[in-house]
Amino acid sequence: MNWNPVGLHISSTIDILVMVSYVLLVLGIGLWTILSRSRGTVEEFYLAGRNLAWWQIGASLFASNIGTGHFLGLAGTAVTSGIAIGAFEWNAPFLLCVVGWIFSPIYIKAGVVTLPEYLKKRFGSYRIQLLLTLLYLFLYVFNDISLEICAGAMFMRMVLGLDVYLATIVLLTITGIYTITGGFAAVVYTNTLHAGIMVLGSVLLTGFAFKEVGGYRQLLNNYLNAKPSIIREGNWTAKPECYLPRLDSFHIFRDPITGDLPWPGIVFGVSIISLYYWCSNQIFVQRCLAGKNLSHVKGGCVLCGYLKLLPMFVIVMPGMISRILYPEKVACVVPSECEKHCGVRAGCSSMAYPVLVKELLPRGVRGLMLAALLASLMSSLTSIFNSASALFTMDIYTQMRPTATEKELMVTGRFFVIILIAVTIFWVPIIETTHSEQLFVNMQAVLSSLVPPIAAIFLLAMFCRRVTEQGAFWGLTGGLLIGSLRVVSMIAYGPQSCSANKCPPIICNVHFLYFAIFLFVASLLAMLGISVYTDPIPDKHLLGLCWSLRKEERVDLDADEKSLQGHRRGLRVQLAWRLPSGGPLRHVATQFRIPSPPPRLKALLVEDEFRESQSCLWEVCSMFCGLEPRPGPKLAPEKANMEEMEPGATPEGTEHSDKAESPCWRNIANICGFLLILTTVLCHVFYH
């Protein structure tokens, strides 16, 4: 579909110059990170060496969460629904405190890189690990990436008038360069810049929007009267609820039956989705795992929590102002009128934020806001790419090749990012023809059908010692099957609008937040019920993995298997320690009189010979990707066994595994967390 919304395209040279300058700045920061940080190990590539400060964690959490879909989706939903959609954002501070104070200490003590790895340690089951990894990858590709590409395509068409396919390829190429080569550290550093530019740009736009509408009081007075003048076409007349603002537009907690976002769903349903989103989603938990210590993790969660209070004022309310200023465009209800304004017959509420950017901001400032929207797109995609790569490499590839070297894992992870970028480019022409005036709500509807079983299994794994592997697996599988049926039904009947509603009442009349509650409870009961009839896991295997046993050391359920893999992985380090400094590995067989080296040693010998014969160009490429060999301290014989561990695992007593908090900073973090919760509660009370 090729269309050009009337009067929206921006051709100001200074705006384009600001955007290009920002993209080049992002690329420069990414390249600087590549040259200044080590990325040659699992821990460095996926967790930035576990050395992130609180401000980096908080800014990266916020930037990874707020994508282009948030700007277009939240503002677009606010056009028709009011402020209630902001409750999704205000629920986040509560769960951020939960992940910072409860979940993160357990994950860190478990020494995991990915969340499926935690469940494998907790239940001793690879089938749960594999199922969850595949589900995460499915959600990232078909929900998260699709949402961002759809929103980004709409934004670039509406505001910039760009060729979406070409623009997306350019952006993905730029972000791919530093994501593939720089790893998680490059993603976090650029996300920090993205967060700053997003906050600055959205605050500036909010100021101009409130000035144009006449202030907050005029927003309250005029919003309920903002309606389009054209409500008829031929013999068809739109229903009043399709073009009139809701009377409860300025209330968060709405009627449990007639409300578009009923208060039980806001309180319980949104909390279930947020439990998955913040406490059991690899994208966000990965940032907590990379913190210097628990105080920095908590500080980052608090910072992100305060930033999550802003979208209500800088995205949702500007969306409502857009309805007041441009009701004929963003609140159109007649299909022919909507098609004239935005090319979509179902509605044009998704253009609420782009219209404000085009009409209200002066040149230069407008370019800054456009850069902020591009930043939101880049930050979300790079975060998804890196986390998806971690999941595939650590949870799938290591099982396919248990003896894979660290370098092999790094090459695999980078190659998987390239595959994801290719898949994203493939999605563009498909998503380009897709428009939805309820982007954010549609995403939440999909999540409500698939993620409650994930939230249930992590909640029980953390707090219920009696849950067994059989109960967890079959409860998760059953919940996913039920949720998948609803998703298939939603796709089959397509998007609903006031002019077309073919969805059966048994599907559409059950609110997606109520369905999330039902699915969560059903999954919990299934997991607990099956666990009662199966043998419990001995406590010695749960020490440090459950909240009630968090201060003890455990015996892994797969200790024998891990010991064998650890010996294999430790072979190279022990041989290197015994060799003279700089001695080639091919002399090992002769020096230690090994007549027939095992396959693992043969692979190492071949790798060493290849390294010695590689060209200068190959060495430059290896250095650019962080794959060149780096000197390290020699290990004493009694410490050599410390290297006989899984990739990314850190032995107790090293600087990265020591996450102890000082009493002073622990108290400061606790006070800041309490003030965040208090502030969020007061916001809910004010807009109840």
Salt bridges, closest charged atoms under 4 A:
ASP15 OD2 - ARG366 NE 2.74
GLU43 OE1 - ARG50 NE 3.07
GLU43 OE2 - HIS656 NE2 3.72
GLU89 OE2 - HIS70 NE2 3.48
GLU89 OE1 - LYS308 NZ 2.34
ASP248 OD1 - ARG246 NE 2.87
ASP248 OD2 - ARG254 NE 3.82
ASP260 OD1 - ARG246 NE 3.43
ASP260 OD1 - ARG254 NH1 2.72
GLU337 OE1 - LYS340 NZ 3.33
GLU337 OE1 - HIS341 NE2 3.83
GLU339 OE1 - ARG345 NH1 3.21
GLU408 OE2 - ARG401 NE 2.39
GLU432 OE2 - ARG157 NH1 3.87
GLU469 OE2 - ARG127 NE 2.59
ASP539 OD2 - ARG465 NH2 2.55
GLU553 OE2 - LYS109 NZ 3.13
ASP556 OD1 - ARG554 NE 2.80
ASP556 OD2 - LYS562 NZ 2.90
ASP558 OD2 - LYS120 NZ 2.51
GLU607 OE2 - ARG572 NH1 3.18
GLU607 OE2 - ARG611 NH2 3.58
ASP608 OD1 - ARG611 NH1 3.15
GLU612 OE1 - ARG586 NH1 2.49
GLU628 OE2 - ARG630 NH2 2.79
GLU644 OE1 - HIS567 ND1 3.19
GLU646 OE1 - ARG569 NE 3.96
GLU655 OE2 - HIS656 NE2 3.96
GLU661 OE1 - LYS298 NZ 3.11
